[in-house]
Amino acid sequence: MLIGGSGGQGILFMGKVMAYAAMIEGKEVTWYPSYGAEMRCGTANCTVVISEEIIGPPVITWMDILIVFTEASSRKFAPRLQKDGILFYDSSLMTIDNNQDVNIRGIDANYIASEIGDTKAANMVMLGSVSAITGIFTREVLFTALENNQSKCTGQAMSVNKQALLKGFKIVEDQKSNRS
């Protein structure tokens, strides 16, 4: 999968949490960051490959899952999404036309994070939603990955990130129950 956006949106951190979660589950994983020289607002993306088998080169040509937080990332990476892949995007920040053979899922990540009180947690709202939709990770595994992550996610940031993950799971569960 590939996560794309701008510097300051937590793109690399989101990928790192996914990589830790995969390692906790005993899977093979690579995390490959790419970012511009700017600290904020420059381009940022990372590739996360999760597999039951040994992984070769970490650079991918085609992806099953694309998660984007900017229109520029969508335009750049959407053509590399496999047929029947899933494109997740922050529908608080952009719109996406469905002109491909892919499943497109808009998540109001930035809006929901602002309700929590910290728009920097939009990445964790998205991660919770992606996990709930795909079944890739459980809440418990993601919490463990956050707690064991060696970054500066402590105290208030840890609490906000956990709350945002839960919100991401909840909006998907609410959507499923409304369809029933």
Secondary structure in CASP SS format (residue, H / E / C, confidence):
PFRMAT SS
TARGET T0000
AUTHOR 0000-0000-0000
METHOD secondary structure of the structure
MODEL  1
M C 1.00
L E 1.00
I E 1.00
G E 1.00
G E 1.00
S E 1.00
G C 1.00
G C 1.00
Q C 1.00
G C 1.00
I H 1.00
L H 1.00
F H 1.00
M H 1.00
G H 1.00
K H 1.00
V H 1.00
M H 1.00
A H 1.00
Y H 1.00
A H 1.00
A H 1.00
M H 1.00
I H 1.00
E C 1.00
G C 1.00
K C 1.00
E E 1.00
V E 1.00
T E 1.00
W E 1.00
Y E 1.00
P E 1.00
S E 1.00
Y E 1.00
G C 1.00
A C 1.00
E C 1.00
M C 1.00
R C 1.00
C C 1.00
G C 1.00
T E 1.00
A E 1.00
N E 1.00
C E 1.00
T E 1.00
V E 1.00
V E 1.00
I E 1.00
S E 1.00
E C 1.00
E C 1.00
I C 1.00
I C 1.00
G C 1.00
P C 1.00
P C 1.00
V C 1.00
I C 1.00
T C 1.00
W C 1.00
M E 1.00
D E 1.00
I E 1.00
L E 1.00
I E 1.00
V E 1.00
F C 1.00
T C 1.00
E H 1.00
A H 1.00
S H 1.00
S H 1.00
R H 1.00
K H 1.00
F H 1.00
A H 1.00
P H 1.00
R H 1.00
L E 1.00
Q E 1.00
K E 1.00
D E 1.00
G E 1.00
I E 1.00
L E 1.00
F E 1.00
Y E 1.00
D E 1.00
S C 1.00
S C 1.00
L C 1.00
M C 1.00
T C 1.00
I C 1.00
D C 1.00
N C 1.00
N C 1.00
Q C 1.00
D C 1.00
V C 1.00
N E 1.00
I E 1.00
R E 1.00
G E 1.00
I E 1.00
D C 1.00
A H 1.00
N H 1.00
Y H 1.00
I H 1.00
A H 1.00
S H 1.00
E H 1.00
I H 1.00
G C 1.00
D C 1.00
T H 1.00
K H 1.00
A H 1.00
A H 1.00
N H 1.00
M H 1.00
V H 1.00
M H 1.00
L H 1.00
G H 1.00
S H 1.00
V H 1.00
S H 1.00
A H 1.00
I H 1.00
T H 1.00
G C 1.00
I C 1.00
F C 1.00
T C 1.00
R H 1.00
E H 1.00
V H 1.00
L H 1.00
F H 1.00
T H 1.00
A H 1.00
L H 1.00
E H 1.00
N H 1.00
N C 1.00
Q C 1.00
S C 1.00
K C 1.00
C C 1.00
T C 1.00
G H 1.00
Q H 1.00
A H 1.00
M H 1.00
S H 1.00
V H 1.00
N H 1.00
K H 1.00
Q H 1.00
A H 1.00
L H 1.00
L H 1.00
K H 1.00
G H 1.00
F H 1.00
K H 1.00
I H 1.00
V H 1.00
E H 1.00
D H 1.00
Q H 1.00
K H 1.00
S H 1.00
N H 1.00
R H 1.00
S C 1.00
END
